């Protein structure tokens, strides 16, 4: 069945004008006509939002078609391919995510077609859809999240979602789980899995890291400039130059590491010790020593300039230390050394040390080793892990019973 609708013009203050709003065509199989309203509403919201962020869409119309899970996606300009399984669970936001992802690629057609920038275009699309779908989830379920966790039983045909296990855009939206697993999962589409490839997840997390490091207003302005410049073929270095020039910073230190699929970001707090000290200028006095380290070959520094002697070059990493009286202090680190020791003097003993406490670096391999505590409390999210174990146990029991 062939359906058509024109995108609404309501939305952000900088929405597109009526003469450049793309026309949305839907070409759905008869068994998928029930998804018409959902797809149209998602597409309308995504187009208006992207137009406000990135400027007018480069196309006058887009066509959204449905294909079986095992079919390949098409990259033709103006053609959006989505997979519409009848077993899709609404809270997982799979359909909305596919629609928003496909529409986001339309702003970078030249980048998508060139082999050296294709991964950047896909990562950008995955990053942008995470922001759109977060808003769609909030509107649909009246609570903040990107989606909810879930599993599939009996070969993937029966979905089960867990509304209490909500995923935010930094985890589910950007594919953090796919990036950490580093599992390409061949044949995932044919099984109905919602995973994405590792490279797309890595590049999406890279842009998420830039948002946290630069701030959304700065990054949004840079992406708008990139959309204006990327109508023709651009080399990867030119993409990096446009973004860096738009924010007024040399970001080569980040792009060189983040866009190299073979390099790893791996930071950790290696040790934390605190004890009474006799040589302080005040009494009582405790001296705290924190050792942080870099285990990967990728550096999150903040500056492209190399260090000069003992002087650091950059301050992208934050170390936050908490004390028994509730006081908190923090210092900055360029993240270059394989090991670095920091010392603090205080009137009360330290209770915890946290490296990158706000999780700016979304590409870090393991968050659990970024904090140490002197108290017996664990920094492991026990409740979440227990819930996931119960989900696994239920899945195992149902499979055995079947």
LUMTI-223425 format. One record per residue (C-alpha): x, y, z. Coordinates in steps of 0.05 Angstrom, whole numbers, padded with zeros to 5 digits, always signed. Example, Ala and Ser with C-alpha at 12.3 -4.5 7.8 and 13.67 -1.06 7.14 Angstrom:
% LUMTI-223425
+00246-00090+00156/+00273-00021+00143/
% end
This chain:
% LUMTI-223425
+00000+00000+00000/+00027+00069-00018/+00014+00124+00033/+00038+00196+00034/+00040+00251+00086/+00073+00318+00092/+00116+00330+00153/+00088+00378+00205/+00121+00445+00213/+00109+00450+00288/+00170+00439+00331/+00234+00475+00351/+00239+00550+00341/+00287+00540+00283/+00244+00491+00245/+00248+00487+00169/+00205+00533+00126/+00146+00503+00090/+00179+00504+00021/+00236+00458+00042/+00201+00408+00089/+00211+00339+00057/+00149+00301+00037/+00145+00233+00071/+00122+00173+00029/+00107+00107+00063/+00109+00043+00022/+00089-00013+00069/+00070-00085+00060/-00003-00100+00076/+00014-00138+00139/+00052-00077+00166/-00001-00024+00153/-00014-00022+00228/+00053+00013+00237/+00034+00071+00190/+00016+00121+00245/+00076+00104+00287/+00125+00111+00229/+00093+00175+00204/+00093+00208+00273/+00165+00187+00286/+00188+00212+00218/+00153+00278+00225/+00183+00292+00293/+00253+00271+00270/+00251+00313+00207/+00229+00376+00243/+00280+00365+00299/+00338+00351+00251/+00319+00411+00209/+00323+00456+00271/+00391+00428+00290/+00425+00419+00222/+00389+00464+00174/+00343+00447+00115/+00344+00375+00091/+00381+00364+00026/+00322+00326-00005/+00251+00347-00022/+00222+00279-00006/+00239+00214+00029/+00209+00145+00020/+00205+00097+00078/+00197+00024+00059/+00195-00040+00100/+00238-00101+00087/+00247-00168+00122/+00299-00173+00176/+00348-00212+00132/+00348-00162+00075/+00403-00111+00065/+00393-00037+00079/+00395+00010+00019/+00437+00073+00018/+00401+00107-00040/+00388+00181-00026/+00317+00192-00003/+00304+00118+00011/+00297+00095+00084/+00292+00020+00096/+00264-00004+00162/+00251-00074+00188/+00182-00084+00216/+00176-00150+00255/+00107-00164+00281/+00139-00183+00348/+00170-00114+00359/+00157-00092+00432/+00137-00018+00435/+00178+00001+00497/+00242-00020+00462/+00231+00036+00411/+00262-00006+00355/+00218+00022+00299/+00226+00094+00322/+00301+00085+00326/+00305+00056+00256/+00264+00113+00227/+00304+00168+00263/+00370+00134+00244/+00352+00129+00170/+00328+00201+00166/+00391+00226+00200/+00434+00195+00145/+00399+00239+00094/+00437+00300+00119/+00505+00268+00101/+00495+00235+00033/+00566+00250+00008/+00597+00225+00073/+00554+00162+00070/+00577+00144+00000/+00652+00154+00011/+00688+00094+00041/+00733+00137+00087/+00676+00176+00117/+00619+00125+00116/+00631+00103+00187/+00629+00176+00210/+00561+00186+00176/+00532+00123+00208/+00559+00142+00276/+00530+00212+00269/+00462+00183+00250/+00464+00135+00310/+00483+00192+00356/+00428+00239+00330/+00374+00187+00334/+00390+00177+00407/+00369+00248+00421/+00305+00243+00380/+00282+00176+00408/+00294+00199+00479/+00241+00253+00467/+00194+00203+00433/+00200+00155+00492/+00185+00211+00541/+00123+00230+00501/+00098+00159+00495/+00110+00133+00566/+00114+00199+00606/+00181+00181+00636/+00253+00195+00617/+00291+00141+00579/+00312+00121+00509/+00283+00050+00514/+00276-00008+00561/+00315-00073+00567/+00287-00139+00544/+00300-00209+00519/+00270-00253+00465/+00247-00325+00476/+00237-00383+00428/+00285-00363+00374/+00271-00289+00379/+00197-00294+00363/+00170-00276+00432/+00194-00210+00463/+00193-00194+00537/+00209-00124+00561/+00226-00102+00631/+00198-00033+00644/+00238-00025+00709/+00304-00034+00670/+00302+00031+00631/+00360+00048+00585/+00382+00119+00576/+00409+00147+00511/+00481+00141+00536/+00474+00065+00542/+00418+00038+00499/+00413+00097+00452/+00486+00099+00432/+00499+00024+00432/+00545+00022+00492/+00531-00052+00504/+00549-00069+00432/+00613-00029+00437/+00634-00063+00502/+00619-00133+00477/+00656-00120+00412/+00614-00175+00381/+00596-00164+00308/+00541-00217+00318/+00536-00243+00246/+00465-00257+00227/+00436-00214+00283/+00387-00181+00236/+00358-00247+00215/+00347-00266+00287/+00310-00201+00301/+00364-00174+00347/+00368-00099+00358/+00444-00095+00361/+00487-00051+00318/+00557-00062+00292/+00616-00044+00336/+00644+00011+00291/+00577+00049+00288/+00570+00043+00363/+00642+00068+00374/+00631+00129+00329/+00564+00144+00361/+00596+00142+00430/+00651+00187+00403/+00601+00241+00386/+00566+00230+00452/+00633+00242+00486/+00642+00306+00447/+00573+00329+00471/+00593+00317+00543/+00661+00349+00535/+00641+00410+00492/+00568+00418+00511/+00508+00407+00465/+00502+00479+00440/+00575+00479+00415/+00569+00410+00383/+00502+00426+00351/+00532+00488+00319/+00590+00446+00293/+00544+00393+00263/+00503+00448+00229/+00567+00474+00198/+00586+00404+00177/+00518+00392+00145/+00528+00456+00104/+00598+00435+00082/+00586+00361+00069/+00542+00366+00008/+00604+00346-00033/+00656+00294-00019/+00700+00309+00041/+00761+00271+00068/+00759+00249+00140/+00811+00302+00158/+00765+00356+00128/+00707+00332+00171/+00751+00338+00233/+00775+00407+00211/+00704+00433+00201/+00681+00410+00270/+00744+00436+00304/+00739+00504+00269/+00665+00511+00288/+00680+00500+00363/+00745+00540+00361/+00789+00482+00384/+00839+00435+00354/+00805+00368+00366/+00855+00325+00328/+00878+00295+00394/+00809+00265+00402/+00792+00246+00331/+00858+00211+00320/+00843+00163+00377/+00767+00159+00377/+00761+00145+00302/+00814+00092+00302/+00778+00026+00313/+00841-00009+00337/+00857+00037+00395/+00828+00030+00466/+00811+00080+00520/+00822+00046+00587/+00831+00089+00650/+00827+00065+00722/+00839+00084+00794/+00893+00035+00814/+00900+00049+00888/+00873+00093+00944/+00907+00100+01012/+00893+00149+01069/+00927+00152+01137/+00943+00201+01193/+01003+00245+01180/+01048+00282+01229/+01080+00333+01184/+01019+00373+01164/+01008+00447+01180/+00942+00432+01216/+00917+00379+01265/+00887+00329+01257/+00915+00314+01189/+00908+00257+01139/+00949+00246+01077/+00915+00212+01019/+00950+00182+00959/+00913+00164+00896/+00945+00127+00838/+00910+00130+00770/+00931+00097+00707/+00921+00088+00632/+00919+00016+00607/+00898+00030+00535/+00937+00062+00478/+00886+00118+00466/+00894+00183+00505/+00839+00230+00527/+00881+00291+00540/+00846+00355+00520/+00903+00384+00478/+00940+00362+00416/+01005+00394+00441/+01054+00345+00472/+01079+00353+00543/+01139+00396+00557/+01183+00365+00611/+01143+00356+00675/+01087+00403+00653/+01021+00370+00634/+00988+00385+00568/+00913+00383+00575/+00863+00372+00630/+00807+00329+00601/+00806+00278+00657/+00778+00295+00725/+00797+00261+00791/+00748+00272+00847/+00764+00253+00919/+00712+00249+00974/+00726+00254+01049/+00691+00229+01112/+00665+00298+01132/+00629+00306+01065/+00682+00351+01033/+00700+00339+00961/+00760+00361+00921/+00779+00350+00849/+00839+00359+00804/+00851+00352+00730/+00897+00305+00691/+00918+00302+00618/+00911+00226+00617/+00978+00216+00582/+01020+00180+00634/+01013+00105+00643/+01012+00119+00718/+01004+00182+00758/+01003+00194+00833/+00963+00250+00867/+00970+00269+00940/+00920+00306+00984/+00921+00332+01056/+00856+00338+01095/+00826+00341+01165/+00787+00276+01154/+00806+00211+01118/+00787+00201+01045/+00729+00154+01031/+00729+00149+00955/+00767+00169+00892/+00732+00173+00825/+00764+00183+00758/+00720+00216+00705/+00662+00216+00755/+00613+00247+00705/+00630+00195+00652/+00650+00245+00600/+00692+00193+00563/+00638+00145+00539/+00690+00104+00502/+00724+00079+00566/+00727+00004+00564/+00705-00008+00636/+00671+00041+00684/+00676-00005+00744/+00751+00007+00754/+00743+00082+00752/+00728+00087+00827/+00755+00060+00892/+00726+00066+00962/+00758+00057+01030/+00691+00037+01060/+00667-00035+01052/+00610-00013+01006/+00618-00039+00936/+00619+00007+00876/+00588-00049+00834/+00514-00036+00816/+00490-00098+00853/+00416-00086+00844/+00422-00079+00768/+00466-00140+00762/+00419-00181+00805/+00360-00160+00762/+00398-00180+00699/+00416-00248+00731/+00343-00260+00746/+00326-00244+00674/+00378-00294+00651/+00352-00347+00699/+00281-00337+00675/+00304-00343+00603/+00343-00406+00618/+00284-00438+00655/+00235-00422+00599/+00282-00449+00547/+00292-00513+00587/+00217-00521+00597/+00205-00511+00522/
% end
